[in-house]
Amino acid sequence: MPCCGQMRSLAATNGKLAEANHRTPPIPHGAVFEYTGATAMTVLGPISGIRYRFAMPGAKVQVDPRDIPSMAGLPNLRALR
């Protein structure tokens, strides 16, 4: 018979805690954003969990549609399509 510590561990891995850490794959047909800053920038998509890397000024990156609203509010990024 498992002790109470093992039951808590089992509940945490089978419950909502494990689901909250799960990230879904990107959805195609997002928007392209162009970086207008002076150096480089990395942004973590709050919904998809994708790391978007803008390596230099003028870099263009396709963004998952679920992350578009948050990316649109960031300085030095502009949506192209």
Residue pairs with C-beta under 8 A, 6 or more apart in sequence:
2 10
12 18
23 48
23 49
24 48
26 48
26 50
26 64
27 64
27 65
27 66
29 65
30 62
30 63
30 64
30 65
30 67
30 68
31 62
31 63
31 65
31 68
31 71
31 79
31 80
31 81
32 60
32 61
32 62
32 63
32 79
32 80
32 81
33 52
33 54
33 60
33 61
33 63
33 71
33 77
33 78
33 79
33 80
34 58
34 59
34 60
34 77
34 78
34 80
35 41
35 54
35 56
35 57
35 58
35 59
35 60
35 61
35 76
35 77
36 57
36 58
36 76
36 77
36 78
37 54
37 57
37 75
37 76
38 57
39 56
39 57
40 53
40 54
40 55
40 56
40 59
41 53
41 54
41 76
41 77
42 51
42 52
42 53
42 54
43 51
43 52
43 54
43 71
43 74
43 77
44 50
44 51
44 52
45 51
45 52
45 63
45 64
45 66
45 67
45 70
45 71
46 67
46 70
47 64
47 66
47 67
47 70
48 64
48 66
48 67
50 64
50 67
52 61
52 63
52 67
52 71
53 59
53 61
54 61
54 77
60 80
63 71
68 79
71 77
71 79
72 79
